[in-house]
Amino acid sequence: MILNAQTWKVRVEKTTGSHRVKTLRIKPTMQLTVGNQLPVTDTLKQYKYYYGEFISGSADSLQMKLKTITAHQLYTNGIHYTSVVPAKQYYLSTPSADTNMMRIALSDIHSLDYSFEKWRGMSEIGEPVILGSLLVLIFSPLICYNFSDGKINPESYRNWALGSTIGIVAGIGTAVAISAIFPHGRYQFLEGWPYKKAKVWKFR
């Protein structure tokens, strides 16, 4: 049981492009994905993603309830290994009530993605709506084609095109609105990783 759970307010400063300082507000029960790139060698690049539930944060670290660890190994010869380890398996050697708890130093956080789990799923609702509407728009000439007359029914085509356009707009609007209303964020703290051209931040 977590007592005195509070929103963690941590300031970050952008180190690329125009100068900017922001305050991140991460609430307990938010879902975190913390990325960490291990030291790179001449033959191997390794990185891990820790996924779980945010518990608390301090001036130098954050604590999360770990769910899974995804580890990547990328060799210079092109071989790439990926493994996903559940938290229970990761802590198998030291079983206890708090084995899933993990504390990560801010200096080891190279990327950070956070959101509420239920809203993360809801923001994806718009995607199938957009895809379905696009397919209807593409195939509407065929749907409205009158093979006996060899012509497209203009009134029917207009209705189908209007309906699919409304669907596209509604799908985009749903995704944008949910993303704007509910707290979420994605930040990169290491230049060139995981994205080469992403804006880079640092903890203050």
N, C-alpha and C positions, 0 to 999 in steps of 0.2 A: 504494500500500500504506500502511495506517495503522499507525503504530508507537505503542506505549505507550497504546493505547486504554483509557480508564478511564471509569467511571460518573461522570457530571456531577452533582454535588450542589449544588443552588441553593435558597436559602431564599426563600419567598414569604410575604407577610402579607396577610390579608384586610382590606379597607378598608370593606366594607359588612357590616351585621349584627354578630353577635358577633365579638369579636376572636379571631384565630387565626393561628398561625404554623406553616408546614409546610416540610418539606424535600423537594423534588422530586428523584427519582433517575432520570435519563435515561441509558440505556445506548447505546453505539455500536451501529449497525444498527437502532435503533428508527426507526420512521417518524414524521416530524413534519409537521404542517400549521400553518404560522405565518401568522396573519392580521394585516394592516396596513391601517388606514384612513387614506387621504390627507386633507389639509386639505379641509374641506367649504366649498363656495361657495354663493351664493344660488341657483344653477341646477344644480349638479352635486355628486353624492356619489360618490367613487371608493374602492374598496378592492381589495386583492389577497390571494390565498392562495398561499403558497409551500409546495410539497409535495416532500418528499425524505427522505433518510436522515441521521440525526443522526451527526455526526463527533466534535465536542468542544464544550466550553463553558468560559467563563471568567467573571470577575466582572462583565464588562460586555457580553458578546456570546456568541453561539453560532455554530458552523460546521456547515453541512449540505451534503450532496451533492444538489444540486437535480435534481428530475425534471420537474416542471411548475410553471407559474405560471398561476393562474386570475385574470383581471382582470375587475372589474365596474364599469360606469359607469351610474349611475342619475340620470336627469334629473328635474327637478321637474315636467315635463310628462307624466311617466309612462313615457317611453322608457327601456328598460333593455338595455344591451349586455353580453354576456359573451363572453370569449375565453379559450381554453386554449392556452398556448404551451409546447411541449416545451423542456426545458433546452437541447438541442442547437441549436434554432432561436434561442433567446434569446441564446446565446453565439456565434452564427454569425460575427459580425464579428471575433472574437478567438479563433480556434481554437487550442487547446493541450491538453495532457494533463489539466490541472486546471481546465478551463473550467467544469465543473459545480459546482465548489466555491463556496459563497457564505457570507459572514459577515454576520450580522444583529445590530445593536445591541439590547440588551435594551429600551432606550427605544422602539424601533420595533416591538416585539412587543405587539400589542393582543389577540391570542388565541393559545393554544397547545394543540394536541392531539397526543398522542404515544401510541404503542403498538407492539408487535411486529406486523409485517405478517401473519404466518401466523396469529397468535392473533386478530387483528382479523377475519379471514375465518371462523375457527372459531366465534367468538362469535355469528356470524350464522346458524349451523346451526340453532339453535333456532327461528328465525322461520318457516321453511316448515313445521316440525313443528307449531307452534302454530296456524298458519293452516289447515293441513290438518285438524287435530283439531277446530277450531272449525266448519269446514264440515261435517264428519261429524256433529257434535253438532246442528247446525241441521237437517240433512236426515235425521237418523236416524228421525224419525217417518214420513217418506215412505218410507224404505227398508224399514221394518218394517211398513208398512201392507199388510194382506191385503185386496186388492180384492174377492176372491170372497166373503169374510165381511163386508167393510165395517168391519173392526176392526183396531186395531194389536196386533201380537203382543207382549204385555208382556215375555216372557222375552227375545225377540230385541232389543227396544228397550232393555232393561236392559243387555244385553251390549254393544250398540253405544255406549250412553251412557257406560258404565264405561270402555270402551276409549278413547273420545275424551277423556274427562276425564284418564285416565292420560297420554295423549299431550300434552295441554296442560301438565300439571304437569311432565312430563319436559322439554318444550321450554323452559319458563321456567327450570327448574332448571339445564339445560345452559348457557343464556346467562348466568345469574347466577354459576354456579360458575366458568366460564372467565374472566369479567370480574373476579372476586374473586381468582383465583389469579395471573394474569399482569399485570405492571405496565402501567398505562395511566393516562391523565389528560386532563382538559380544563379549561383555565383561561382566564378573561377578565381583561384588564388595562386595559380602557377602559370607563368607565361608559356604558351604553346601546348598546354595540356589541361583538360582533354581536347579542347578545340584550339586550333592554331591561331585563328583570327578573333577569338573572343576577347571581350573586355576583361581586364585583370584587376582584382581588388586585393586589399590587404586588411587584416584586422588591426584596429587601432588600440 
